[in-house]
Amino acid sequence: MSGNECAPLVAKAGDSVTMRYTSTSAGSTPYSVRWDFASGTYKGSAAVVGTVSVTGGSVTSVGYTAVYLDPVTGAALGQDDAAAGASDTVTTYEPADWQQRLTNAGIQGGSSGKIAVTATVKGKSVSDGFAPLGGATAIVIKYEFVVNRDANETVTTAAKSFSNACKFRVNFQVKDFQVQGPAATSPLLSALLPTLQAGFTYPTDVTLWTTNGMPWQVPKTITVVTLPAPTGAITSTGELTALTVAPR
């Protein structure tokens, strides 16, 4: 285990993590994502490569097909983004390991902090939605994640329980909203921007637990997105279902 009870293990070759994701949204289908880690390189330097496989869904649900990690610190070096298909929308985050970076924010129990995160949305919903304005290649949303840390506790998952896990509550606050592509210069965009922004930035609250008992991922997340009536709150859950930790 790592010295910090909140910091995930630095991933190494032979590690494997499987998470299952569910949602209360109408018509949603549960799916599982597995990360298998092996030794490799990134831009000519040594790296740990996490290859993604998805069961019950598409790799676009993750946003990337492989992630490259620093073999010493575990920090994300880069990723191979998933290509959006004809009906897909892909959202990627920078930094990709923002959940893991909570452990480096120096947030003590009972206190709070902030992390800057940028989300880039590409795919069918973007190209179709902005076609009347000339088209768009991406929407870029800059968030400030306001993080509150609660007391450590035991978190139980389908794979195992982790004692002394760190619990964080995160609220998304939008700081900037940009449209990339021809639509960005449309005179109509400034008038429509507040409405468009509201359509992509519903109030979102995340509760997550981190632990030094597993690599890369966090064992459990609960995300609540509050949509306008009559839909209301939609709850999405990510939970560890299988774990292999190579000898350290």
Contacts in CASP RR format, 6 or more apart in sequence:
PFRMAT RR
TARGET T0000
AUTHOR 0000-0000-0000
METHOD contacts of the structure
MODEL  1
MSGNECAPLVAKAGDSVTMRYTSTSAGSTPYSVRWDFASGTYKGSAAVVG
TVSVTGGSVTSVGYTAVYLDPVTGAALGQDDAAAGASDTVTTYEPADWQQ
RLTNAGIQGGSSGKIAVTATVKGKSVSDGFAPLGGATAIVIKYEFVVNRD
ANETVTTAAKSFSNACKFRVNFQVKDFQVQGPAATSPLLSALLPTLQAGF
TYPTDVTLWTTNGMPWQVPKTITVVTLPAPTGAITSTGELTALTVAPR
1 9 0 8 1.000
1 212 0 8 1.000
1 213 0 8 1.000
2 8 0 8 1.000
2 9 0 8 1.000
2 10 0 8 1.000
2 212 0 8 1.000
3 212 0 8 1.000
4 103 0 8 1.000
4 212 0 8 1.000
5 152 0 8 1.000
5 164 0 8 1.000
5 165 0 8 1.000
5 166 0 8 1.000
5 211 0 8 1.000
5 212 0 8 1.000
6 102 0 8 1.000
6 103 0 8 1.000
6 166 0 8 1.000
6 210 0 8 1.000
6 211 0 8 1.000
6 212 0 8 1.000
7 100 0 8 1.000
7 103 0 8 1.000
7 104 0 8 1.000
7 210 0 8 1.000
7 212 0 8 1.000
8 100 0 8 1.000
8 103 0 8 1.000
8 210 0 8 1.000
8 211 0 8 1.000
8 212 0 8 1.000
8 213 0 8 1.000
8 214 0 8 1.000
8 215 0 8 1.000
8 216 0 8 1.000
8 217 0 8 1.000
8 218 0 8 1.000
9 15 0 8 1.000
9 212 0 8 1.000
9 213 0 8 1.000
9 214 0 8 1.000
9 215 0 8 1.000
9 216 0 8 1.000
9 245 0 8 1.000
9 248 0 8 1.000
10 48 0 8 1.000
10 69 0 8 1.000
10 70 0 8 1.000
10 71 0 8 1.000
10 72 0 8 1.000
10 73 0 8 1.000
10 74 0 8 1.000
10 215 0 8 1.000
11 37 0 8 1.000
11 48 0 8 1.000
11 50 0 8 1.000
11 69 0 8 1.000
11 74 0 8 1.000
11 215 0 8 1.000
11 216 0 8 1.000
12 37 0 8 1.000
12 48 0 8 1.000
12 71 0 8 1.000
12 215 0 8 1.000
12 246 0 8 1.000
12 248 0 8 1.000
13 37 0 8 1.000
13 38 0 8 1.000
13 39 0 8 1.000
13 48 0 8 1.000
13 246 0 8 1.000
14 36 0 8 1.000
14 37 0 8 1.000
14 38 0 8 1.000
14 244 0 8 1.000
14 246 0 8 1.000
15 35 0 8 1.000
15 36 0 8 1.000
15 37 0 8 1.000
15 215 0 8 1.000
15 216 0 8 1.000
15 244 0 8 1.000
15 245 0 8 1.000
15 246 0 8 1.000
16 34 0 8 1.000
16 35 0 8 1.000
16 36 0 8 1.000
16 37 0 8 1.000
16 242 0 8 1.000
16 243 0 8 1.000
16 244 0 8 1.000
17 34 0 8 1.000
17 35 0 8 1.000
17 214 0 8 1.000
17 215 0 8 1.000
17 216 0 8 1.000
17 217 0 8 1.000
17 240 0 8 1.000
17 242 0 8 1.000
17 243 0 8 1.000
17 244 0 8 1.000
18 32 0 8 1.000
18 33 0 8 1.000
18 34 0 8 1.000
18 35 0 8 1.000
18 159 0 8 1.000
18 240 0 8 1.000
18 241 0 8 1.000
18 242 0 8 1.000
18 243 0 8 1.000
19 32 0 8 1.000
19 33 0 8 1.000
19 34 0 8 1.000
19 217 0 8 1.000
19 238 0 8 1.000
19 239 0 8 1.000
19 240 0 8 1.000
19 241 0 8 1.000
20 30 0 8 1.000
20 31 0 8 1.000
20 32 0 8 1.000
20 158 0 8 1.000
20 238 0 8 1.000
20 239 0 8 1.000
20 241 0 8 1.000
21 30 0 8 1.000
21 31 0 8 1.000
21 32 0 8 1.000
21 33 0 8 1.000
21 61 0 8 1.000
21 236 0 8 1.000
21 237 0 8 1.000
21 238 0 8 1.000
22 28 0 8 1.000
22 30 0 8 1.000
22 236 0 8 1.000
22 237 0 8 1.000
22 238 0 8 1.000
23 30 0 8 1.000
23 234 0 8 1.000
23 235 0 8 1.000
23 236 0 8 1.000
23 237 0 8 1.000
24 234 0 8 1.000
24 235 0 8 1.000
24 236 0 8 1.000
25 234 0 8 1.000
25 236 0 8 1.000
29 56 0 8 1.000
29 57 0 8 1.000
30 56 0 8 1.000
31 54 0 8 1.000
31 55 0 8 1.000
31 56 0 8 1.000
31 57 0 8 1.000
31 61 0 8 1.000
32 54 0 8 1.000
32 55 0 8 1.000
32 56 0 8 1.000
32 241 0 8 1.000
33 52 0 8 1.000
33 53 0 8 1.000
33 54 0 8 1.000
33 55 0 8 1.000
33 61 0 8 1.000
33 62 0 8 1.000
34 52 0 8 1.000
34 53 0 8 1.000
34 54 0 8 1.000
34 55 0 8 1.000
34 242 0 8 1.000
35 50 0 8 1.000
35 51 0 8 1.000
35 52 0 8 1.000
35 67 0 8 1.000
35 216 0 8 1.000
35 217 0 8 1.000
36 50 0 8 1.000
36 51 0 8 1.000
36 53 0 8 1.000
37 48 0 8 1.000
37 49 0 8 1.000
37 50 0 8 1.000
37 51 0 8 1.000
37 69 0 8 1.000
37 215 0 8 1.000
37 216 0 8 1.000
37 246 0 8 1.000
38 48 0 8 1.000
38 49 0 8 1.000
38 50 0 8 1.000
38 51 0 8 1.000
39 46 0 8 1.000
39 47 0 8 1.000
39 48 0 8 1.000
39 49 0 8 1.000
39 71 0 8 1.000
40 46 0 8 1.000
40 47 0 8 1.000
40 48 0 8 1.000
40 49 0 8 1.000
41 47 0 8 1.000
42 49 0 8 1.000
42 68 0 8 1.000
42 77 0 8 1.000
42 78 0 8 1.000
43 77 0 8 1.000
46 71 0 8 1.000
47 68 0 8 1.000
47 69 0 8 1.000
47 70 0 8 1.000
47 71 0 8 1.000
47 77 0 8 1.000
48 68 0 8 1.000
48 69 0 8 1.000
48 70 0 8 1.000
48 71 0 8 1.000
48 74 0 8 1.000
49 66 0 8 1.000
49 67 0 8 1.000
49 68 0 8 1.000
49 69 0 8 1.000
50 66 0 8 1.000
50 67 0 8 1.000
50 68 0 8 1.000
50 69 0 8 1.000
50 216 0 8 1.000
51 65 0 8 1.000
51 66 0 8 1.000
52 59 0 8 1.000
52 62 0 8 1.000
52 64 0 8 1.000
52 65 0 8 1.000
52 66 0 8 1.000
52 67 0 8 1.000
53 59 0 8 1.000
54 61 0 8 1.000
54 62 0 8 1.000
58 82 0 8 1.000
58 88 0 8 1.000
59 65 0 8 1.000
59 82 0 8 1.000
60 82 0 8 1.000
60 84 0 8 1.000
60 85 0 8 1.000
60 88 0 8 1.000
60 89 0 8 1.000
60 90 0 8 1.000
62 82 0 8 1.000
63 81 0 8 1.000
63 82 0 8 1.000
63 90 0 8 1.000
63 91 0 8 1.000
63 92 0 8 1.000
64 79 0 8 1.000
64 80 0 8 1.000
64 81 0 8 1.000
64 82 0 8 1.000
64 92 0 8 1.000
64 96 0 8 1.000
65 80 0 8 1.000
65 81 0 8 1.000
65 82 0 8 1.000
66 79 0 8 1.000
66 80 0 8 1.000
67 76 0 8 1.000
67 78 0 8 1.000
67 79 0 8 1.000
67 80 0 8 1.000
67 96 0 8 1.000
67 216 0 8 1.000
68 76 0 8 1.000
68 77 0 8 1.000
68 78 0 8 1.000
68 79 0 8 1.000
69 75 0 8 1.000
69 76 0 8 1.000
69 77 0 8 1.000
69 216 0 8 1.000
70 76 0 8 1.000
70 77 0 8 1.000
74 100 0 8 1.000
75 97 0 8 1.000
76 95 0 8 1.000
76 96 0 8 1.000
76 97 0 8 1.000
76 100 0 8 1.000
78 96 0 8 1.000
79 92 0 8 1.000
79 96 0 8 1.000
81 90 0 8 1.000
81 92 0 8 1.000
82 90 0 8 1.000
83 90 0 8 1.000
84 90 0 8 1.000
84 122 0 8 1.000
84 123 0 8 1.000
84 124 0 8 1.000
85 123 0 8 1.000
85 124 0 8 1.000
86 124 0 8 1.000
87 124 0 8 1.000
88 123 0 8 1.000
88 124 0 8 1.000
89 121 0 8 1.000
89 122 0 8 1.000
89 123 0 8 1.000
89 124 0 8 1.000
89 125 0 8 1.000
89 126 0 8 1.000
90 121 0 8 1.000
90 122 0 8 1.000
90 123 0 8 1.000
91 119 0 8 1.000
91 120 0 8 1.000
91 121 0 8 1.000
91 122 0 8 1.000
92 119 0 8 1.000
92 120 0 8 1.000
92 122 0 8 1.000
93 117 0 8 1.000
93 118 0 8 1.000
93 119 0 8 1.000
93 120 0 8 1.000
94 117 0 8 1.000
94 118 0 8 1.000
94 120 0 8 1.000
95 101 0 8 1.000
95 117 0 8 1.000
97 216 0 8 1.000
98 115 0 8 1.000
98 117 0 8 1.000
98 145 0 8 1.000
99 208 0 8 1.000
99 210 0 8 1.000
99 217 0 8 1.000
99 218 0 8 1.000
99 221 0 8 1.000
100 210 0 8 1.000
100 216 0 8 1.000
100 218 0 8 1.000
101 115 0 8 1.000
102 115 0 8 1.000
102 147 0 8 1.000
102 166 0 8 1.000
102 168 0 8 1.000
102 170 0 8 1.000
102 208 0 8 1.000
102 210 0 8 1.000
103 166 0 8 1.000
103 210 0 8 1.000
105 113 0 8 1.000
105 115 0 8 1.000
105 147 0 8 1.000
107 113 0 8 1.000
107 147 0 8 1.000
107 149 0 8 1.000
107 168 0 8 1.000
108 149 0 8 1.000
109 149 0 8 1.000
109 150 0 8 1.000
109 151 0 8 1.000
109 152 0 8 1.000
110 148 0 8 1.000
110 149 0 8 1.000
110 150 0 8 1.000
110 151 0 8 1.000
111 148 0 8 1.000
111 149 0 8 1.000
112 146 0 8 1.000
112 147 0 8 1.000
112 148 0 8 1.000
112 149 0 8 1.000
113 146 0 8 1.000
113 147 0 8 1.000
113 148 0 8 1.000
114 144 0 8 1.000
114 145 0 8 1.000
114 146 0 8 1.000
114 147 0 8 1.000
115 144 0 8 1.000
115 145 0 8 1.000
115 147 0 8 1.000
116 142 0 8 1.000
116 143 0 8 1.000
116 144 0 8 1.000
116 145 0 8 1.000
116 175 0 8 1.000
117 142 0 8 1.000
117 143 0 8 1.000
117 144 0 8 1.000
117 145 0 8 1.000
118 140 0 8 1.000
118 141 0 8 1.000
118 142 0 8 1.000
118 143 0 8 1.000
119 140 0 8 1.000
119 141 0 8 1.000
119 142 0 8 1.000
119 143 0 8 1.000
120 138 0 8 1.000
120 139 0 8 1.000
120 140 0 8 1.000
120 141 0 8 1.000
121 138 0 8 1.000
121 139 0 8 1.000
121 140 0 8 1.000
121 141 0 8 1.000
121 200 0 8 1.000
122 137 0 8 1.000
122 138 0 8 1.000
126 136 0 8 1.000
126 137 0 8 1.000
126 138 0 8 1.000
126 139 0 8 1.000
127 135 0 8 1.000
127 136 0 8 1.000
127 137 0 8 1.000
129 135 0 8 1.000
129 136 0 8 1.000
130 136 0 8 1.000
130 179 0 8 1.000
130 183 0 8 1.000
133 182 0 8 1.000
133 183 0 8 1.000
133 186 0 8 1.000
133 188 0 8 1.000
133 189 0 8 1.000
133 192 0 8 1.000
134 182 0 8 1.000
134 183 0 8 1.000
134 186 0 8 1.000
135 181 0 8 1.000
135 182 0 8 1.000
135 183 0 8 1.000
136 179 0 8 1.000
136 180 0 8 1.000
136 181 0 8 1.000
136 182 0 8 1.000
136 183 0 8 1.000
136 184 0 8 1.000
137 180 0 8 1.000
137 181 0 8 1.000
138 179 0 8 1.000
138 180 0 8 1.000
138 181 0 8 1.000
139 177 0 8 1.000
139 178 0 8 1.000
139 179 0 8 1.000
139 180 0 8 1.000
139 200 0 8 1.000
140 176 0 8 1.000
140 177 0 8 1.000
140 178 0 8 1.000
140 179 0 8 1.000
140 180 0 8 1.000
141 174 0 8 1.000
141 176 0 8 1.000
141 177 0 8 1.000
141 178 0 8 1.000
141 200 0 8 1.000
141 201 0 8 1.000
142 174 0 8 1.000
142 175 0 8 1.000
142 176 0 8 1.000
142 177 0 8 1.000
142 178 0 8 1.000
143 172 0 8 1.000
143 173 0 8 1.000
143 174 0 8 1.000
143 175 0 8 1.000
144 173 0 8 1.000
144 175 0 8 1.000
145 170 0 8 1.000
145 171 0 8 1.000
145 172 0 8 1.000
145 173 0 8 1.000
146 170 0 8 1.000
146 171 0 8 1.000
146 173 0 8 1.000
147 168 0 8 1.000
147 169 0 8 1.000
147 170 0 8 1.000
148 168 0 8 1.000
148 169 0 8 1.000
148 170 0 8 1.000
148 171 0 8 1.000
149 166 0 8 1.000
149 167 0 8 1.000
149 168 0 8 1.000
149 169 0 8 1.000
150 167 0 8 1.000
150 168 0 8 1.000
150 169 0 8 1.000
151 167 0 8 1.000
152 164 0 8 1.000
152 165 0 8 1.000
152 166 0 8 1.000
152 167 0 8 1.000
153 164 0 8 1.000
153 165 0 8 1.000
153 167 0 8 1.000
153 209 0 8 1.000
154 161 0 8 1.000
154 162 0 8 1.000
154 163 0 8 1.000
154 164 0 8 1.000
154 165 0 8 1.000
155 161 0 8 1.000
155 162 0 8 1.000
155 165 0 8 1.000
155 167 0 8 1.000
155 209 0 8 1.000
155 211 0 8 1.000
155 219 0 8 1.000
155 220 0 8 1.000
157 219 0 8 1.000
157 220 0 8 1.000
157 239 0 8 1.000
157 240 0 8 1.000
157 241 0 8 1.000
158 239 0 8 1.000
158 240 0 8 1.000
158 241 0 8 1.000
159 219 0 8 1.000
159 240 0 8 1.000
159 241 0 8 1.000
159 242 0 8 1.000
159 243 0 8 1.000
160 240 0 8 1.000
160 243 0 8 1.000
162 209 0 8 1.000
162 211 0 8 1.000
162 213 0 8 1.000
162 214 0 8 1.000
162 219 0 8 1.000
164 211 0 8 1.000
165 209 0 8 1.000
165 210 0 8 1.000
165 211 0 8 1.000
165 219 0 8 1.000
166 209 0 8 1.000
166 210 0 8 1.000
166 211 0 8 1.000
167 207 0 8 1.000
167 208 0 8 1.000
167 209 0 8 1.000
168 206 0 8 1.000
168 207 0 8 1.000
168 208 0 8 1.000
168 209 0 8 1.000
168 210 0 8 1.000
169 205 0 8 1.000
169 206 0 8 1.000
169 207 0 8 1.000
170 205 0 8 1.000
170 206 0 8 1.000
170 207 0 8 1.000
170 208 0 8 1.000
171 204 0 8 1.000
171 205 0 8 1.000
171 206 0 8 1.000
172 201 0 8 1.000
172 203 0 8 1.000
172 204 0 8 1.000
172 205 0 8 1.000
172 206 0 8 1.000
174 197 0 8 1.000
174 201 0 8 1.000
177 193 0 8 1.000
177 196 0 8 1.000
177 197 0 8 1.000
177 200 0 8 1.000
177 201 0 8 1.000
178 184 0 8 1.000
179 189 0 8 1.000
179 193 0 8 1.000
179 196 0 8 1.000
183 189 0 8 1.000
202 225 0 8 1.000
202 226 0 8 1.000
202 227 0 8 1.000
203 225 0 8 1.000
203 226 0 8 1.000
204 223 0 8 1.000
204 224 0 8 1.000
204 225 0 8 1.000
204 226 0 8 1.000
205 223 0 8 1.000
205 224 0 8 1.000
206 221 0 8 1.000
206 222 0 8 1.000
206 223 0 8 1.000
206 224 0 8 1.000
207 221 0 8 1.000
207 222 0 8 1.000
208 218 0 8 1.000
208 220 0 8 1.000
208 221 0 8 1.000
208 222 0 8 1.000
209 218 0 8 1.000
209 219 0 8 1.000
209 220 0 8 1.000
209 221 0 8 1.000
210 218 0 8 1.000
210 219 0 8 1.000
211 218 0 8 1.000
211 219 0 8 1.000
213 245 0 8 1.000
214 240 0 8 1.000
214 243 0 8 1.000
214 245 0 8 1.000
215 245 0 8 1.000
217 240 0 8 1.000
219 239 0 8 1.000
219 240 0 8 1.000
220 237 0 8 1.000
220 238 0 8 1.000
220 239 0 8 1.000
220 240 0 8 1.000
221 237 0 8 1.000
221 238 0 8 1.000
222 235 0 8 1.000
222 236 0 8 1.000
222 237 0 8 1.000
222 238 0 8 1.000
223 235 0 8 1.000
223 236 0 8 1.000
223 237 0 8 1.000
224 233 0 8 1.000
224 234 0 8 1.000
224 235 0 8 1.000
224 236 0 8 1.000
225 233 0 8 1.000
225 234 0 8 1.000
225 236 0 8 1.000
226 232 0 8 1.000
226 233 0 8 1.000
226 234 0 8 1.000
227 233 0 8 1.000
227 234 0 8 1.000
END
